[in-house]
Amino acid sequence: MELNDANLQTLTEFLRKTLNPDPAVRRPAEKFLETVEGNQNYSLLLLTLLEKSQDDVIRVCAAVTFKNYIKRNWRIVEDEPNKISEADRTAIKANIVNLMLSSPEQIQKQLSDAISIIGREDFPQKWPDLLTEMVTRFRSGDFHIINGVLRTAHSLFKRYRHEFKSNELWSEIKLVLDTFALPLTELFKATIELCQTHANDVNALKVLFSSLTLISKLFYSLNFQDLPEFFEDNMETWMTNFHGLLTLDNKLLQTDLVSNAIQFLASVCERPHYKHLFEDQSTLTSICEKVIVPNMEFRSADEEAFEDNSEEYIRRDLEGSDIDTRRRAACDLVRGLCKFFEGPVTAIFSGYVNSMLTEYAKSPRENWKHKDAAIYLVTSLASKAQTQKHGITQANELVNLNEFFVNHILPDLKSSNIDEFPVLKTDAIKYVMIFRSQLPKEQLLQAVPLLISHLQAQSTVEHTYAAHALERLFTMRGPNNSSCVFICVSSISKAIMRSFSLLQEAIVPYIPTLIGQLTQKLLLVSKNPSKPHFNHYLFESLCLSVRITCKANPATVSSFEEALFPVFTEILQNDVQEFLPYVFQVMSLLLEIHSNSIPASYMALFPHLLQPVLWERTGNIPPLVRLLQAYLEKGGATIAASAADKVPGLLGVFQKLIASKANDHQGFYLLNSIIEHMPAESIIQYRKQIFILLFQRLQSSKTTKFIKSFLVFVNLYCVKYGAIALQEIFDSIQPKMFGMVLEKIIIPEVQKVSGIVEKKICAVGITKILTECPAMMDTEYTKLWTPLLQALIGLFELPEDDSIPDDEHFIDIEDTPGYQTAFSQLAFAGKKEHDPIGDAVGNPKILLAQSLHKLSTACPGRVPSMLSTSMNAEALQFLQGYLQAATVQLV
């Protein structure tokens, strides 16, 4: 293809057609581009269009097409043709950096990704001047260009966080540091100075802060492999500049950069080899006084949210989604400093706490924010370790929590005017919640009636937190206060009830009365479900009652079903959309308590759960999938035998979910349960079509989430049916498909799998492929044996690869038009994590060693030979450790 106007015009026309929503127009255009992309100059035509086209839409389209073209074709695969000519490769690398830096941001990001892809293959050996070309742009003074360089460098270097240690890797990082470390440090210092110069220019600060954020990410990537000597000499400079940044005008403290800067200090102060930077008393005092204390203050934005946007305020606080706020960052910095300097830091803050409380006492109405900051500071200082279940489990022994409770928390709880100082009342309630495992039991008992009184507070935040603090208090109830049962059980918390978990059995005799009141209230509020928090707490109380009672006597589940099913039936018949997700969760909890059988009442409902209308509402999808999983777990064979349409119905739901980027993981949950629990003969006729659907989705719309779920499913299939069956079904779809899946998906992507059970499934599945699939030893697939083994060892030993491509950061909303009821997870309906492999495999590393030993015994000499020729040295060392732990050796 020549670089001429005619070809540019033709390419423009076909690119425009690829944007047409009509498949009859779009697909032929896509096919045409696929047929011509192997021609020389195709990539250069795309670069010319994205640079010179007068149509911005075509420019962006050309950029995306170019990036995807590079992604598919740049890597040179052994024994396959080179899909990009050497002349084109040279021309691309000669021009792409300049082009990227001179393009608008939308195009710049696409070209930055392309540079990153090329760099992964060619840098540094085949692209030695890349770094020099990038670093020289730091002197341009144009932050559009500078941020383009930083973004590209981040894409290029973030892989250092997930690579095996090796001499080759360290040599590459050293090369990068030799070229990049000093200019990056100088850029950081200059950018900090510009922040101070432009402290009142919001627009300028936004650009500068984006630069600082990228610089911080680069700093993290370049230090991840524990080569601190390159930055250690400059660490004091970095510390000084971050410290200076955080003491700028208070307006600056409203930006997201502040929390990132504080988090940087928190990260550094926890590392032993940087301990000396904080040892000076004046440094500690300055950080405490000028960084931490100002960022503990309850600011006007917090006050507005507390009063005017209470639902969002509560949600962010309870869900922990305030993780990037200045208060949360300051709290992390306090904990980080206390790791090595607990005594001095506690002494410094004790003075500030006393001063704040003294100021509050002088004029409570004017100075209530001083006490709020003091409580938050004490909470941060005292909290050393915590869990979701028990709150703070390890506290700073230098902080007298009980004394502070008696002197400063209890008075707010006892206040006769519950509507005065609602923020301080909320602080007091949260103090009880947080330190429930540390306060004496008598103090908690003293707090109970006080918390109940705060349920009547006018402040939504205050009475909601009181409700959260009382949710589980009915476990303490006795015959003399049964009249208060409903107000307590309809009031939810994450806190107090956990403090009295040992008393749960005490409520069992009162459950029948309690359930009667709850079901009546449920019927009442279902007529007008206008208070989402209250409704949520009501269902939580139902779940908690079920758990407590059935833990003591599982047979009582039938009593709950008799009481609840009539109410649930009315909710389902009236289509109370707000309550359906809750009903499905409670039903799941009840069904899971049964032994391995499905009662007739549940089977009668099963066909209705497959109705398409239910699956159109996104809020229904997670609880419905969980409910279907419960059905399959308790009676997969019963479902398969009950009617011929049950399995196609389940697979129809799977097909709908798998087509959605938002819900495809739910489709995999369902599919995994089908594979695990349904009789093999009931689904054998559908297996090939299942894989075809998955491959079609991979081809049309591959995402990181989908790949992770796909990897778990493939390996679960291997565990269930065997490695030979997996190889045969792949190759029945298309010859050599098994090898393509290994090479293109499993080997390069398995590092992305997260979760203990998920990793275990993948480890066992890959082990079976390595050691129980003859085709891996004596066909064209043999070349993949060692890379697959190395990928498995990487799964065991390397950090999870949590990188996500830029184009996946935005979730498609095409599946959720209009208003949809959101899904709200019930904490006490939670499902225990299920391990389909169970105790059959304790340690996957030992299984690998034993399986390799068995394989080597069957094929003497083969396994050691393959390991010695191409296995990474560090991976081989890890493998030797597995063999020693298993007390086996290779022959």
N, C-alpha and C positions, 0 to 999 in steps of 0.2 A: 504494500500500500504506500503510494507516494504521499509526501507531505504537500498537498495542494488544496486549493479552494474547493474543488469538486468533492474530494473525499471528506473534507471538513463539513461541507453542506450535507452530504449523505449521512455522515455520522450524527450530525445534529438532528436530522429528521428521525433517525431510528432511536436516538436517546429520548426524544420527545414522545415517541410512541410507547416507550417503556413506562412512561408516567400515566398512560391512559388507563382508567379503571376497567375498561372493557377488555376481558381476556382475549377476545378474538383479535384485538389490535395489539395488545401488550405482548402476548406470548410469542407471536411470530417475530416481533422486533427483538425480544430477548434471545430467541434462537439464532437470529441473524448475527447478533453481536458475539454469541458463543462461537459461531463458525469462522468469524474473521479475526478473533482476538489472537490467534496464533501467528498472524502475519506480522512481518517486520514493520515498524513505525506505528503500529496500532496504539501503543501506549503513548507515543509522542504526539499523535493526533489528539488523544484525550487531554494531554497536558496543554497543548496549544489551545484547545477549546476552553478549558477552565481558566486560562490566562486571558484570552482575547475575545471570547464571545460577548456580544452586547446583551445577551439574554441571561440574567442572573440565575434563573431556574436551570438553564442548560449548564451554566458554569458549575453549580452545585451538583447537578446530576453527573456531569463528567468527573467531578472530584470523587464522588462516591463510587462510581463505576471504576475509576482508576484504582482506588484503594482496594476494592474487592478483587480486581484483576491481579494486583500485586499479592494480595493475601492468598489467592489460589495458585499462582504460578511462579512466584519468585524463587521459592525453595527448589533446589535441584535435587531430584530423587534418583538414586542409583538405579541403573538399568531402565530409566525412562527418558524420553526425549526432553531436551531443554526447551521449555515453552516460551522463553524470551531470548531473543538473540543477544549475543555479547555486545553488539553495537548499541542496541537499545538499552541494555543494562548500564553501559558506560555513560550514555547520554542522560539517562534518568538521574544517575548519581551526580552528574556534573551540574544539573540544573534544579533539582528538586528542592534543595535547601533555600536557594534564593527565591524560588517561586513560592514556597511555603511562607516565607517571611514577608513577602510583598502582597499576600492575598488577604481578603477579608477573613474574619475569624471563623465563619462557618466552613470556608474552604480550607483555611489553615489547619483546622483540627483534623480534617480528612487526610491532608498531606502529611501532617505530623504522625498520624497513625501509620501511614505508608512508609515513612522514614524509619519508624520503629520496627516495622516488619522486615524491611531491607536490612536494617542494622543488626537484627537478631541473627541473620544469616551471614552477612558480609563484614560486620565490624568485629575486630579492627583490621584483620588481615587484608580483606579486599576493599576496605574503605578507610584507609589510614588517615586521610585528611578531614574526615567528618568532624571530629572534635575541634580541631583548629578553626575550621570554617564557622562552627557554632560559637566558639568562645570569642572570636573577634567581634561578633555582633553585640556582645555585652557593652561595647564602647559606643554603640550607636546613639544611646540616650533616648531611643524610641521604645517605649515599653510595650507597644504592640509587637515589635520585633523581639524584644527581650523575652516577653512572656511566651512567644512562639518557640523560642529556643529552649526555655525552661520546660515548657510542656512536652516538647520532643525529647529532651534529655530525661525527663521523668518516665516517659513511655519506654525509653531505651534501657534505663538503669534499674527500673523497679524489679526486673527479673532477678537481680542479685539477692533479693530477699528469699528466693525459693530455690536456689541452685545448690548442688552438692559442693562442699569445699574441695578444691583441687588446686594444683599449682597453676593450671591453665586459667582458672577463674581468677585466682589472686593476681596473676600476671596482668590479666585484662583490667582488673580493678585498679591495680597500681598504675597502669598506663593512663587510665581515666583520671585518677587522683593527681598524678604528676601534671596533667594538662589542665584539669578542671578545678582542683581544690582551691588554689589561691584566687583565681578569677571569681569563683563563686563566693568566697569569703569577702572579697573586695566589693562585689555587687551587693552582698547582704549589708555591709556597712554603709555603702552609699545609699541604699534604699531606705535604711533606717533614718539616715540624715534627712533624706527627702520627706519622710513621714513627719519629721519634726518641723521642717520648713513649711510644709503644706498642711499643717495640723488642722486648719480651719476650712480646707477645701475638700468637701465630701467626695466630689467626683475624682479628684486626683488620688485621694486615699483609697478609693475602691480599687483602682488600678494597681497602686503600690502594694496594697494588702494581698491582692491576688498573686503578685510576684513573691511576696514573703511566704505565702502558703506553699507555693511551688518550690521555693528554695528549701523550706523545711522538709518537704517530702524527699527532695534530692539528698539532703543531708542524711536523712534516715536510711535511704537505700544504700548510700555509699559507705555508711558505717555498720550496716547490718552484718557483714561478714567478719566483724571483730578485727578490723584493721585500724585501731584507734590512733596510731601514731601519726597518721596524715592530718587528722583534724585536731588532735589533742593540743598541739601548740597554739591553735587558734581558738580553742574552746573558751578560754577566758574572754576573748574578744566577742564571741557569739553570746556568751552569758551577759557581758556588760551591755551589749546592744539590746538584747531582749529586755534586760532590766530597765534600761533607759526608755525603751518603747512603752513599757507598762507604767511609767511614771509621768507620761505626757498628760496634757489637758484631759479633764474628765470626759469631754465629748468623745475622745478616742475610745474610751472604755465601753462605748455602746456597740462597737463593731465585733464581728466574729473573730477577727484576728487576735483579740485579747485572750480569748479562751485558748486559742491554739498556742499563743506565746506562753501562757501559764502552763499549759500541758507540756510544752517543751521543757520548761524549768523542772516540772514534776518528774519527767522522764529522766532528765540528767541527774537530779539529786538522788535518785534511787540507785545509781550505778556506783559500785565501790571505787572504780578508778577515777571518778570525778568528785569524790567525797571532799578532797582538799579545797575545792572551789567554794565550799560552804562553811568551812571550819571557823573562819573569822567571825567573832561575835558581832562585829558591825555589819557584816554582810547578812547574817541571819536576821539581825534586827531590822535592817533596811527592807529585806524581802517581806518580813512579817508586817512591818508598818506601812510600807509604800505600795506593796503589791497585794498582799492577802487581805488585810483589813478593809481597804477601800472596795474591794470586790466582793466582800461579804454583805455590803449594805443592801437594804431593800429599797430599790430605786422606784422612781415614778412609774416606769413601764410595768414593773412588777405589781405595783399598787393598782394600776388601771386594769390589768388582767385579773387580779384578785376580785375586784369589784364588778367589772363590766363583762368579763369573759371567763366566768368561773368554771364552766364545763371544760374549756380548753386548759385552764390553769391546773385543774385537778388531773386531767388526763396526762398532761406532760409530766407532772410530778410523780404520779403513780406508775406510769409506764417507763419512767426514766428517760423520756425523750428530751429532757432538758440537759442532756449530756454535754452539749456544746455551750452552755451558758457560763457566764463568768463565775457564778457562785459554785457550780459543780467543779469547774476547773480549779478554783481557789481551794476547795475542799480536798481535791486530789493532791494539790501542792502541799497542804498541811500534812497529809498522811505520808507523802514522800519524804518530807523533811524529818518527820518523826522516826523514820526508819533508822537513821544514824544519830539524830540530834533530839531525841524525845525530851530529855531533861531541859536543855536550854530553850527549846521552842515552847514547851509547856510553861516555863517560867515567864517568857516574854509575853505570851498570850494571857496568862493569868492576870498580869497587870492591866492589859487592855480590857479584859472581861470585867474586872472590878470597876474600871473607869467608866465603861459603858453603863453598867448597872447603877453606878452612882449618879450619872447624868440622868438616867431614866427616873430615879427616885426623886430628883429635884423637881421635875416637871413631867409627869407621865404623859399628859396630853400632848405636850410639845415634843417629847423625846422618846416616844414609844419605839421608834426605829432603832434606837441604841440598844434596847433590850432584845429586839428581834435579832440584831447582828450578834449580840452576845450569846444568845441561845444557839444560833447557827454555828458560831465559832466553837463553842463547847462541844457541840455535836460532832463537828469535824475533828476536833482535837482528840476526843475520846474514842472515836470509832477506828479500831485497828483491823477488824475482820468481821464480815457479816455474811449471812446467807438469807435467801428469800424466805426460808422456812422459819428461822429462829431470830431474824433481826441481827443485832450486834452480838457476835459470839466471843469476841475478844476486845477488851477495852483497855485504854490507857490507865494504868494503875495510879498514875499521878493525879488523875481527875476524880474527885469524889462525886460520883453521879448521884448517890442517894442524898447527900447534903444539898446539892444543887436542886434536886427535885423538891425537897422539903422547903427550901428557902425561896425558890424562884419559879418553880413550875406549879406546885400545889396551890399557891395563892391565886394564880390565874384560873385554875380549874374550879376553885371554890368561890370565885367572884359572884356576887349576887346578881350583877348585871351581865348576863351572858352575851349581850350584844355590844358591849363596850370593848374596844381594842380587839376586833375579830382576828387580826393577824396574829397577835400574841396568844389568843386562845387556841388558834390552830397550831401555833408553835408548841404549845404545851401538850396538846393532844398528840402531835407527832413525836414529841420527846418520849412519851409513854410507849408509843408504837415501836420506836427505834430501839429503845433500851429495855424492852420487855423481858429479855433474858438476863439482864444485869441488875434490875431493881429487885429489892426484896419483895416476897410475895404479899406481905401485909400492905406494902405501898400500892401494889397493883389492885388489891382488894379495896383499898381506900379510894382509888380512882374510879371504880366501877360506877357508883351512883352519880358521881360528878360528870362522867362522860355521858351518862343517860340524860342529864339535864341539858347538855349542849346539843342534843338532838333537836331542841326547840329553837335554836338560834336562828335569827333572820338571815345571817350570812350563809349563802349556799356552800361556800368552801368550808366554813366552820362546822355546820351540821353534817355535811357529807363526811368530813374526817372523823367526826364523833361517831357517825354510823360505821365507818371503817374500823374504828377502834373498838366497837362493841359487837361486831358481827359474830364472834364466837363465844361471847360471854354467857350464853345460855348453858354452856357446859358446866357452869358453876351453880346453876339454879337448884334450889331445894323447894320443898312443899310450901314454905311460907311466902315465897315471892313468885308463885306461878302466874299471878295476874299480870306480871310484867313480861311474860315470855314473848308475846308477839312483838312488842316494840324492840326487843333486843334481837330476835332472830330475823326481823325484817331490816335490820341495820347491819351493814356489811363492813368488814375490815380485812386487812391483810395481817392484822397484828395481834390483838389481845388474845384471841382464842387460841393462838399458837402457844401462848404463855401457859395455858391451862390444858394442854393436850393430854396430860395424865388424868384429867378428870372427865374425859369424854364419856366414859361409860355411865357417869352419874345421870346423864340426861335420858338414857334409854327408856326408863319407865314413863317419861313424859312425852315421848315422840308421838303416840297416837293423837293426843290432844293438840300437840303442836302442828301436826300435819293437817288436822281438820281446819285449824285457823288459817294455815298457809294456803290451802286449796280454796277456801272461801275468799280470801283476799285476792288470790290469783284470778278467780272468776270475775271478781269485781273490777280489777284493774284492766283485765283484757277487753272490757267494754270501751275503755278510753286509755290506751297505753301511752300517756303523755309525759311520764317521768322516767327517762331511760335508766338513770342511775338506780332509782328505787326498784324498778322492775328487774334490773340485773341482780341486785342484792337479794331480791325475793327468790329468784331461781337458784342463786348460790346457796341460800339457806335450805332449800329443798335438797340440793345435792349433798350438802353437809349432813343433813338428817339421814339421808340414805346411807352415806358412808359410815357414819357412826353406828347406826343400828345394825346394818348388814355385816359390819366387821365383827360384831359380837355374835350375830346369828344370821348367816346368809339366807336362811329359809324365809326370813321376814320380808324379802324382796317382793313376794306376792302380795303382802298387805299394802305396800306402797303402790304397786300396780293397780290394785283394786281402787285405791283412793284417787290416784292421779289420772288413770286412763280416761275416765269420763270427762274430766276437765280438758285433757289433751285432745280428746275427740271433738269437743266443742270448738276448741281453738283451731283445729285443722279444718273443720267443716265451715267455720266462719272466715277462714283464711286470714287470721290475724297475723299479718306479715311480720310485725315487730317481734312476735313471740315464737314463730316457727323455728328459728335457729336454736332457741333455748330448749324447746320441746324435743328436738332431735338429739340434743346433747344429753338431756336427762334420760331419754329412752335408751341411748347408747350405754349410759352408766348402768341402768337397770339390767339391760340385756347381758352386759359383760359379767354381771354377778352370777348369772345362771351357770350351771355346769354345762357340759358339751351337748346342749340341746337347745332348740328354739321353740318356745311355747306357741300354741296355736294362735293366740291373739296377735303375736308378732307376725306370723306367717300370713295371716289375713291382711295385714297392712302392707306387706312387702311389694305387691304389684303397684300400689299407689306411690311408693317411693321412687319408682322409675318413670313417673309421668314427666314429660318434658317441661311442663309449666313450672314445676318446682325447681328445676335446674336452670331456669332463665334468670333467677334471682341470685346474685352473687353471694349474698349473705347466707344463703342456704347451703352453698356448695361444701364448705369444710365440715359442718356437722352432718350433712347427708352422707358424705363419703365416709366419715367416721362410723355412722350408723350401719352403712352397708358392710363396712369392714367387720363390725361386730357380728352381723348376720353370717358372714362367711366364716369367721373364726368359730362360731358356735355350731354351725351346721352347713358347711359347704356341700357335703354330700346330700343333705336333705333338700337344699335348694336345687341342686342339679337333677334330683330325681322327681321333684314335685311337678314340673311342667317343662315342656321342650323350649318354651320361649324365655325362660329365666336367664340362661347364659347369654343369648343374643341381646336381651335387655340390658344386662350388666355391661356387655361390651359396647353397646350403643352409647351408654353413659360415658364409658372410657373414651370412645371416639370423639364425643363432643368436647370433653375436657381437654384432651390432648391437642385439639386444634387451637386452644386459647393460650396465649403467652402468659396470661394472668393465672390460669388455673391448671396448666399442664402438669404441675407437680401433684395436684390432687388426683389427676388421671393415673399417674404412676402409683400413688398410694393404693388406689383401687385395683390396678392391674397386678401389683405385687401380692395383694391379698388373694386375688383370683388364682394366681400361679401357686401360692403357698397352700391354699386350703381346698381348692376345688379338685375333685378326682381327675387324674390325668386324662382319662378317656372322655371326660365331658367337654374338654377344651381342645383336644388334639386336632380337630378339624379347623380350628380357628387360629392356631399358632402362627402359621405362615402369614396370614393376613394381618395379624397384630404387628409383626415385624415390618411388613410392607408399609403399614400406616406410619410407624415410627420413622422409617427411612424417608418417607415422603415429607414428613415434618422436618426432619434434619436437613433435607435438601432445600426446602422452601423457606424455613424460618428457624435457623439454629441459634439458640441462646445458651449462655453459660448454665443457667438453671436447668434447661432441658437436657443438656449434655450430662450434668451431674446425676439427674434422675435416670437418664438412659443408662449410664454406667452401672448404677446400683441394680437396675432391673436386669440388664444383661448378665451380670454376675450372679444375681439371685436365680435366674433361669439356669445358669450353669450349675449352681449348687444343687438345685432341685432335680434337674434332668440329666446332668453330666456334661462334660466338656465335648465329647464326641457329638452329642445331640445338638449342642450349640453350633459347632462347626458345620454340621450337616445342614441345619436349617438355614444358616447364612449362605452357604454355597448353593443351596437349592434355589434361592432367590436370584442369585447371579454368580456365575463362576468367579472364584477367587474373592468373593465378598468378605469372607472371614478374615483374610489377610488385610483387606482394606480397612475393616473396622478396627483391627488391632493397630495398624500403622497410623491411621488418621484420627482415631478417637481415643481408644483405650490408652495407648502408650503416651501420647502427648497431653492428655487431659485428666488422667486419673488423679493427678496431684491436686485437682480442684475439689475432689470429694471431701465433704465435711461430715462430722458426726461419728461417734464411736461405733455404733452399730453399722452405719453405712460403710465405713472404712473396713470393718470386719467382713462384711458381705463381699466387698470388692477383693479383699485379700484372699479369702477362701476361694472365690471364683477364679481369680487369676492363677492361684496355686494349682487349681485343677486343670486349667488350660495348659500350664507349663508342664505338668507331670502326668496327666491322664488323657492327653490328646495325641495320638500317634502322628497325626499330620504335622505337629510342631517339630518332630524329630527327623522326618524323612521326606519332606516335600519342599516346595518353594517357600513355605511358611517358616522353615528352620532359621532363616536369617533374622526373623523377628523374635526368636527365643530369648536371646541375651538382652535386647532392649526392653522386652516385656518384663524380664526378671529385674532389671535395673529400675524400671518404673515402679515395680512393687516395693522394692527396697526403699525407693524414694517416698512412697506412700507411708511406709513405716517411720522413716527417719527425718524427712524434711518438713519444714513448716508448710501448712496448707497454702496453696496458691489461691489467694482470694481476689486476684485481679479480675476486673470486669471491663470489657471494652466500653469505650465512651458512648457508643451508640446503643448501649443497653441500660443506661442510667435512667431512661424515661420509660415508664410502663405504658403500654398501649391501653387506651380506654375504650377501644372499639367494642369490647365485650360488655361494657357497663353503661348503656345509654340511659339518660334520665335518672330519676330518683331510685335508689336501691337501698334496702335495709342492710346496714353493715353487719358483719359477723362479729359477735362479742364472745370471746372464749370464757367459759365458766371455769374458774380456777379449781373448784371442788368437783367438777365433772372431768377433770383432767385424766388423760389416758396414760397408763404406764408405758414407757418405751418398750417396744416389742423387739426381741431378738429372734429372728426366724431360724438362726443356726443354733442358738442356745448353748447348753453346756457341751454339746458334741465337739466344739472347738473352744478350748480355753484361751490359748495364746496362739494367734495366727502365725507368729514368727517360728514357733516350735513346729507347727503344722508344715510350714514351708520346708524347714530343715528335714523333717522326717520324710516328707514327700520326695524331696530331691534325693535323699539317701536311697529311697526305694527305687526311684527312676535310675539312679546311677548303678544300682545293683543289677537292674534289668539290662542296662546298656553300658557295660564297663568301659571306662575311658572317655566316653562321649561328653559327659557333663563337665568334668574338669577341663577338658580341651576347649570347650566353648567358653568357659569362664576365663581361661587364661589369655584368650586372644583378644577379647573386646570388652571386658567388664571394667568399669571405672574402679580405680584402686580403693577409694574410700568405700564404695558400695560393696566391694569384695571383702573388705575388712569387716563391715557390718555382718555380711553373710557368714563369715567364719565364726563370729560371735554367736549367731543363731545355732550353727552346727554344734559348737561347744556346749551351749546351753541344753541342747537336745541330746547330747552325748552320742552323736552319730558323725560319720565322716563319709565323704564321697569317694567312690572307687572308679 
